[in-house]
Amino acid sequence: MKRIGLYVKKDDRALKKADEFEIWLSKRGIEVVRKETVLPEYRKNGEGPPKSGAPPEMDCVFVLGGDGTFLSASRWIGDLTVPLVGVKFGDIGFLAETVEEELYRAVEKIMRNEFAIQKRCRLHVEVFRDNACIASETVLNDVVMNKGALARLANIETYINGHYLTTYKSDGLIVATPTGSTAYSLAAGGPVIHPAVQGTIITPICPFTLTNRCMIVPSTDQIRLQLGEKTSDIVLTFDGQVGMPIDEQDVIHIAESPHPVHMISFPGQNYFDILKAKLRWSGGRI
């Protein structure tokens, strides 16, 4: 390896470890590109300032933090195929492949080419207003329509491949990837889906109609959402990293992104063991 990225959570412990790791890499002649997490954005008018993306000439990026940091790092690399490896410094760490104590062993495994690459599906989301695209984002976990504290139930018109499905009357709606199935969607009653399954999850948040349940559609399907009349105080969020207000004049298009996230995995790691531990099934601990 010649050049490694470090994406670091703004946390004293993670920053200290990043300093040590950067010195360790430099002593071995490896150039380091370092980036620290940024605060979530709230945009009143769609598109924000130009993104400061990652340089393409990196062998991999070590993400020191929790799942939020990993989601932020996936936004940083954008459409690049640079692989990410998560190092747990947060609370849950579903997206972490290793822990702080195993960091140096992990980089040595990568140097010896003892790893595999997993591709995780992402969703490309566009927001149109008056036939003009006002926001374009790619998400690894989910895109969420959520009502404010004082808002009434949202009426969310939902179309699949141009065909009307239903109008969800609910507190909101989550459209998630299999990777995002263990995040907000799970808390809202959605299923856990293995990352290798090609599907997109649609989960209503506290639906008024009890028969409006979560459903899974093929990842190749195109989803279109639009707020019905008398719906106000709604916010659209992308991976919990960026939020923007929307109303009934906005149309949201969601489709599978052609640019999946590449994640490094090591031999001996089993998805179901990680799942049981994180969700505390059968007495497992986080």
C-alpha positions as CSV (number, residue, x, y, z in Angstrom):
1,M,0.0,0.0,0.0
2,K,1.2,3.5,-0.8
3,R,-1.7,5.7,0.2
4,I,-4.3,5.2,2.9
5,G,-7.3,7.3,3.9
6,L,-8.3,7.9,7.5
7,Y,-11.8,9.1,8.2
8,V,-12.1,9.9,11.9
9,K,-14.9,10.6,14.3
10,K,-14.5,13.8,16.2
11,D,-14.0,12.0,19.5
12,D,-11.0,12.2,21.8
13,R,-10.4,8.5,21.8
14,A,-10.7,8.1,18.0
15,L,-8.6,11.2,17.3
16,K,-5.9,10.0,19.6
17,K,-5.8,6.5,17.9
18,A,-5.8,8.2,14.5
19,D,-2.7,10.3,15.5
20,E,-0.9,7.1,16.6
21,F,-2.0,5.2,13.5
22,E,-0.9,8.0,11.2
23,I,2.6,8.0,12.7
24,W,2.8,4.2,12.4
25,L,1.8,4.3,8.7
26,S,4.2,7.2,7.9
27,K,7.1,5.2,9.4
28,R,6.4,2.5,6.9
29,G,6.4,4.9,4.0
30,I,2.6,5.0,3.5
31,E,1.1,8.4,2.7
32,V,-2.0,9.3,4.8
33,V,-5.0,11.3,3.6
34,R,-7.0,12.3,6.7
35,K,-10.5,13.6,7.0
36,E,-12.6,14.2,10.1
37,T,-16.4,13.9,10.4
38,V,-18.6,16.9,9.6
39,L,-21.9,17.8,11.3
40,P,-25.2,16.8,9.7
41,E,-26.5,19.5,7.3
42,Y,-30.0,21.0,7.1
43,R,-30.6,22.6,3.7
44,K,-33.6,24.8,3.2
45,N,-33.4,24.9,-0.6
46,G,-32.1,21.5,-1.7
47,E,-28.6,21.4,-3.0
48,G,-25.8,22.6,-0.7
49,P,-22.3,23.8,-1.4
50,P,-20.1,21.7,-3.6
51,K,-18.9,18.5,-1.9
52,S,-15.2,18.1,-1.0
53,G,-14.7,14.5,-2.2
54,A,-12.0,12.0,-1.5
55,P,-9.0,11.8,-3.8
56,P,-9.2,8.7,-6.0
57,E,-5.6,7.4,-5.6
58,M,-6.1,5.6,-2.3
59,D,-5.7,1.9,-1.6
60,C,-8.4,1.9,1.1
61,V,-9.9,4.1,3.8
62,F,-10.0,3.2,7.5
63,V,-13.1,4.6,9.2
64,L,-12.5,5.2,12.9
65,G,-15.9,5.7,14.5
66,G,-19.4,4.3,14.6
67,D,-22.0,3.7,12.0
68,G,-22.7,7.4,11.5
69,T,-19.1,8.0,10.8
70,F,-19.1,5.1,8.3
71,L,-22.1,6.6,6.5
72,S,-20.3,10.0,6.4
73,A,-17.2,8.3,5.0
74,S,-19.3,6.6,2.2
75,R,-20.6,10.1,1.2
76,W,-17.0,11.3,1.2
77,I,-15.8,8.7,-1.3
78,G,-18.8,9.3,-3.5
79,D,-18.7,7.1,-6.6
80,L,-15.1,5.9,-6.1
81,T,-14.4,2.2,-5.8
82,V,-12.0,2.8,-2.9
83,P,-12.8,0.1,-0.3
84,L,-13.7,1.1,3.3
85,V,-12.9,-0.8,6.5
86,G,-14.8,0.2,9.7
87,V,-13.0,0.3,13.0
88,K,-15.5,0.4,15.9
89,F,-15.4,3.5,18.2
90,G,-19.1,4.1,18.4
91,D,-22.0,2.4,20.2
92,I,-23.3,-0.3,17.9
93,G,-20.9,-0.7,14.9
94,F,-23.0,-2.8,12.5
95,L,-20.7,-1.5,9.7
96,A,-17.4,-2.1,11.6
97,E,-15.2,-4.9,10.5
98,T,-12.8,-4.7,13.3
99,V,-12.3,-3.0,16.7
100,E,-9.7,-0.6,18.1
101,E,-7.6,-3.4,19.6
102,E,-7.3,-5.2,16.3
103,L,-6.5,-2.2,14.1
104,Y,-2.8,-3.0,13.5
105,R,-3.5,-6.6,12.8
106,A,-6.2,-5.5,10.3
107,V,-3.8,-3.3,8.4
108,E,-1.2,-6.1,8.3
109,K,-3.8,-8.5,6.9
110,I,-4.6,-6.0,4.2
111,M,-0.9,-5.6,3.4
112,R,-0.7,-9.4,3.0
113,N,-3.9,-9.3,0.8
114,E,-5.8,-11.5,3.3
115,F,-9.2,-9.9,2.8
116,A,-12.2,-9.9,0.5
117,I,-14.4,-7.2,-0.9
118,Q,-18.1,-7.0,-0.3
119,K,-20.2,-4.8,-2.4
120,R,-23.1,-3.0,-0.6
121,C,-26.0,-1.6,-2.6
122,R,-26.7,2.1,-2.4
123,L,-29.7,4.1,-3.5
124,H,-29.6,7.2,-5.7
125,V,-32.2,9.8,-4.6
126,E,-33.3,12.8,-6.6
127,V,-35.8,15.5,-5.6
128,F,-37.6,17.4,-8.4
129,R,-39.5,20.7,-8.0
130,D,-41.2,22.2,-11.1
131,N,-39.4,19.6,-13.2
132,A,-36.0,20.7,-12.0
133,C,-33.7,18.6,-9.9
134,I,-33.1,20.5,-6.6
135,A,-31.3,17.7,-4.8
136,S,-29.3,14.6,-5.7
137,E,-27.9,12.2,-3.1
138,T,-26.6,8.7,-2.8
139,V,-27.4,6.8,0.5
140,L,-26.0,3.6,1.9
141,N,-28.6,3.1,4.6
142,D,-31.9,4.9,3.9
143,V,-33.8,7.9,2.8
144,V,-36.5,9.0,5.3
145,M,-39.6,11.2,5.1
146,N,-40.5,12.2,8.6
147,K,-43.1,14.7,10.0
148,G,-42.3,17.4,12.5
149,A,-43.3,17.3,16.1
150,L,-46.6,19.3,15.6
151,A,-47.5,18.0,12.1
152,R,-50.5,15.8,11.3
153,L,-50.2,12.4,9.7
154,A,-48.4,12.6,6.3
155,N,-50.1,11.4,3.2
156,I,-47.4,9.9,1.1
157,E,-48.3,8.8,-2.5
158,T,-46.2,5.9,-3.5
159,Y,-45.5,4.6,-7.0
160,I,-43.5,1.6,-8.2
161,N,-42.2,1.7,-11.7
162,G,-44.8,4.4,-12.5
163,H,-47.6,2.2,-11.1
164,Y,-49.6,3.6,-8.2
165,L,-49.1,1.4,-5.1
166,T,-50.8,3.2,-2.2
167,T,-51.0,6.4,-0.2
168,Y,-49.4,5.8,3.2
169,K,-51.1,7.7,6.0
170,S,-48.3,7.6,8.6
171,D,-45.8,9.6,10.6
172,G,-43.4,9.0,7.7
173,L,-41.8,6.5,5.4
174,I,-38.4,4.8,5.2
175,V,-36.9,3.5,2.0
176,A,-33.9,1.4,2.9
177,T,-31.2,-0.8,1.5
178,P,-30.4,-4.3,3.0
179,T,-27.5,-2.6,4.8
180,G,-30.0,-0.1,6.2
181,S,-32.4,-2.9,7.3
182,T,-30.7,-3.0,10.8
183,A,-31.1,0.8,11.3
184,Y,-34.2,3.0,11.4
185,S,-36.2,0.6,9.3
186,L,-35.7,-2.1,11.9
187,A,-36.8,0.2,14.7
188,A,-40.0,1.0,12.7
189,G,-40.8,-2.7,12.4
190,G,-39.0,-3.6,9.2
191,P,-37.3,-6.9,8.5
192,V,-33.6,-7.7,8.8
193,I,-32.2,-8.5,5.3
194,H,-28.9,-10.0,4.5
195,P,-26.7,-7.5,2.6
196,A,-26.3,-10.0,-0.3
197,V,-30.1,-9.9,-1.0
198,Q,-31.0,-7.6,-3.8
199,G,-34.0,-5.7,-2.6
200,T,-35.3,-2.4,-1.4
201,I,-37.4,-2.0,1.8
202,I,-40.4,0.3,2.1
203,T,-41.3,0.8,5.8
204,P,-44.1,3.1,6.9
205,I,-43.5,4.8,10.3
206,C,-46.5,4.3,12.7
207,P,-49.1,3.8,9.8
208,F,-52.7,4.8,10.5
209,T,-54.0,1.8,8.6
210,L,-52.8,-1.4,10.3
211,T,-52.7,-3.3,7.0
212,N,-50.0,-0.8,5.7
213,R,-47.0,-2.9,6.5
214,C,-43.4,-3.1,5.4
215,M,-42.8,-4.5,2.0
216,I,-39.7,-5.5,-0.1
217,V,-39.4,-4.7,-3.8
218,P,-36.7,-5.7,-6.2
219,S,-33.7,-3.4,-6.1
220,T,-34.2,-2.8,-9.8
221,D,-37.6,-1.2,-9.2
222,Q,-38.0,2.6,-9.5
223,I,-39.8,4.2,-6.5
224,R,-41.5,7.6,-6.7
225,L,-42.9,9.4,-3.7
226,Q,-45.0,12.6,-3.4
227,L,-46.8,14.2,-0.6
228,G,-50.6,14.4,-0.8
229,E,-52.6,17.5,-0.1
230,K,-52.9,18.9,3.4
231,T,-49.5,17.5,4.3
232,S,-47.0,20.0,5.8
233,D,-43.9,20.2,8.1
234,I,-42.2,17.2,6.4
235,V,-38.4,16.7,6.3
236,L,-36.5,14.4,3.9
237,T,-33.2,13.0,5.3
238,F,-30.4,11.1,3.5
239,D,-28.6,8.6,5.7
240,G,-29.2,10.9,8.7
241,Q,-26.4,13.1,7.3
242,V,-28.4,15.7,5.3
243,G,-32.0,16.9,5.7
244,M,-34.2,19.2,3.7
245,P,-37.9,20.4,4.0
246,I,-40.3,19.1,1.3
247,D,-43.9,19.7,0.4
248,E,-46.5,18.5,-2.0
249,Q,-44.9,20.2,-5.0
250,D,-41.8,18.0,-4.6
251,V,-41.4,14.6,-6.3
252,I,-38.8,12.1,-5.0
253,H,-37.3,9.5,-7.3
254,I,-35.4,6.6,-5.8
255,A,-33.5,4.0,-7.7
256,E,-30.5,1.6,-7.2
257,S,-27.2,3.4,-7.5
258,P,-24.8,2.0,-10.1
259,H,-22.0,2.7,-7.5
260,P,-22.1,0.3,-4.6
261,V,-19.9,0.8,-1.6
262,H,-16.9,-1.6,-1.4
263,M,-16.3,-2.9,2.1
264,I,-13.3,-4.9,3.2
265,S,-14.0,-8.1,5.1
266,F,-11.6,-10.5,6.8
267,P,-11.6,-14.3,6.9
268,G,-13.5,-15.8,9.9
269,Q,-16.1,-13.0,10.1
270,N,-19.6,-14.3,9.9
271,Y,-22.5,-11.9,9.3
272,F,-25.0,-13.9,11.4
273,D,-22.6,-14.0,14.4
274,I,-22.2,-10.2,14.2
275,L,-26.0,-9.8,13.8
276,K,-26.7,-11.9,16.9
277,A,-24.1,-10.0,19.0
278,K,-25.3,-6.6,17.9
279,L,-29.0,-7.4,18.4
280,R,-28.2,-9.4,21.6
281,W,-29.9,-12.5,20.4
282,S,-29.4,-15.6,22.5
283,G,-27.6,-13.6,25.2
284,G,-24.9,-12.1,22.9
285,R,-23.4,-8.8,23.9
286,I,-22.5,-5.7,21.9
